[in-house]
Amino acid sequence: MNFIAVRGYTSPVTLTLPNPNIPTTNNYIIADEGGNASTYNITIQGVTGTISGASQMVLNQNYSNVWIYSVPNSLQYFVLFTRP
């Protein structure tokens, strides 16, 4: 499990997840701990592949968070849940 807390930022943030094409599942929880995502969006993208079929995911609500997991031996990430 990987936890990424985004806080103290004053411009939009882009996070790039590593290649999901490995033999084990990776999990990432990404949270807007700074409460600034509505002003400074947090964009999540993979170095390759997609996130639930899209090239990227954007957190744009303050204090939002998302749990993303990879599918082993593929080029895909999926969203398990997002809040709010």
Beta strands, then each sheet from edge to edge (+ up, - down):
strand 1: 2-6
strand 2: 13-17
strand 3: 27-32
strand 4: 42-46
strand 5: 50-51
strand 6: 56-59
strand 7: 65-70
strand 8: 76-83
sheet 1: 1+ 3+ 7- 8+ 5+
sheet 2: 2+ 4+ 6-
end
